[in-house]
């Protein structure tokens, strides 16, 4: 007997988590922080442990109040979810339905097409340009009367490229007002380009203030190092935020995650030092790969993309042999997270070994 299943579900791929690393290897497949939790965050979690028999505060009053104050927005415009991926799902389900279209660059965040299909909408993938960046003109051309939402992942995952503030401004201004533009800034804390702008990094919030059809996604998973607790937030127009709250999973963000997020906001000076360390290792990783002859792309995220094409699996195997687990897209490229200094040492050793072997073979 075959149990019934939802029609079309077979066409939706399950999200693929970054591969786990064997003991002693470097796990650089999931863009996680290489740093352990801050002591102040651990203390905040310990204070919450005695109440985990109770449901969490579904309206997340403390963290939402802090974020509203931080960005000088109405608390009604702030929503939280189990990481920015769940918030992306909330926005799609709140805005798009059967047959509607959602436009995004490709390749971009791997979950976008699945989340769109789960909502019954149609994903519209617009290829990146030759520099692995969003092709904004092509994305505008892809908007039709059925388009309900456009994602701009900035910096982009997995390429690490950014859309500059001026280009993003022109794009948002050109998108029809009945289409929601979602600026996904999950990696914005690592950006050191023109897009970087002090404590309120990124152009998203500024665009949100000036345009009625913009929403912004941020997460505590990456720069704040809370990937295992699952908490992110969106800032959106009130009517969109109201819709998000209707489609959100009840009690989806635990009190543990909320307390850790508040404690992280209190410790941003310490976290800034850690972010600077990750950026330094990212730049070193880029140089290591390029010196070894791999076509690595300059990144403003906490990873480096190598568009190796048909050699992607070769690079993946080379890294694995050197004790490094990365995220590989066969036929396209390899994304390598910027880990700790020893992690990048391991990458450097792996690619240097291969370079030496190739040199010796060529001169045998």
C-alpha positions, 0 to 999 in steps of 0.5 A: 500500500502506498500512502498519499503524498502531495503532488509535485513534492518529488520535484523538491530537493531536500536541503543538503547540509554541509558535510560533517568532517571526520575526527581531526579534519577541518569542517569548512562546508557550512560557513560556521564561525570557527570560534566557540561561544563567548563566555557571556553568551554561555552564561546567558544560556545557563540562566535559561536552562531551568525554564526549558520545561516551558514554552518560549515567548512566541513574540520574542519581546526582548530581542525584538525590542532591542532590534527595533531600538538598534535600527530605529524601526517600529517593533511591529516591523521586526520578526524573528525566525529559526535563522534567515532561512526560515524567515525567507520561507515566511516571506515567501509564504506570506507574499506568494502562492500557487503560480506566483513567481519569485525571482532570484540570481543563480547560483545563489542560496541553495534553499531559495528554489526549494522554499519557493516550490514548497509554497506552490510558487514558481522559482525564476532563476536568473544566471549570474554575470561573468564576474559571478555577480547578480545580473540586475538588468536581467533580473529586472527583465525577468519580472512579470505581472506574476512576480511577487518577490525578488531575492537579492543575496548580498553578499551572495552565497556561494560566490561572496560577491556583492551588489554595491549600494548605488547599483542596489538603489537603482535596482530597488527603485526600478522594481514595481512597488507591488513586488517585494524586494528581499535583501538577504544580508546573512553575510554582511558583517564580513563585507569590507567593500563599499557596501560596508558602513559601520555598525549598521552594515549593509545598504538594506536598512537604509533602502527599507527606510526609503522604499515601501517594498523592501524587506531585509534579512539578518541572522545570528548564525554567521558572524555572531556564532549562534548557528546551532541555536537558530535565530535570525530576524527580518525587518519588513513593512508592517503588513508583510511582517503581519503576514510572516507572523501568521505563517511562522511556525509557532514557538519556532525560536527558543528562549535559549536562542533569544537570550543568546541573541541579546547577549551577543548584541551586548558583546559586539566589541568582542565579536568584532574582533572575531569577525576581523580574524575571519576576514583576515583568514578569508583573504589568506584563503583567497591568496592560497587558492590563487597561488595554487592556480585555482580561479578563486573569486574575491569574497566579501563573505566568510567563505571563498568560491572557486568556480572550478567547473569540471575540476570541482570534484578534483578540488574536493578530493584534493581537499579531502585528502588533506583533511578539509571538508568543503561544499562542492557543487559538481560541475560548478565549483567549490565553496570553502569557509574561512575557518581558523588559522590552522584550518587555512594552514590545512587548505594551504598544505593540501593545495601545495602538495598537489601543486608540487606533485604536478610540477614533479610529474611535468619534469619527470 
